[in-house]
Amino acid sequence: MNTPNSAYAIIAAGGKQHRVKVGQLCRFESCAGEPGDSIEFDKVLLTGDGDKIQIGAPFLNKIKVVAKIVSHGRGEKITIIKMRRRKGYRRKQGHRQNFTEVEITSIG
């Protein structure tokens, strides 16, 4: 079933793999750049458009995903608690991960 704008790609960014489409807002690990700047992801593992699928080994050559940086921020706070029962050992630590929010502008 081919619908308009059904093209997608799987890219490697920040040590993780993400499935992205044109116009989608995504949060990645912190990337260098200011809001409004353009950023390219060249580690494209797979692209698909309807029945056409290209698979890289491990990456596709000549295919790039271009995105625009929307904002930088920090994620939700997570709490790490360590405890050993009956030993009086307790540790509490918090963490907020930095992220960059981008909007995918083109695949190809």
Secondary structure, DSSP 8 states (H G I E B T S, - for coil): ---TT--EEEEEETTEEEEEETT-EEEEE--SS-TT-EEEE--EEEEEETTEEEE-SSS-TT--EEEEEEEEEE---EEEEEEETTTTEEEEEEE--EEEEEEEEEE-
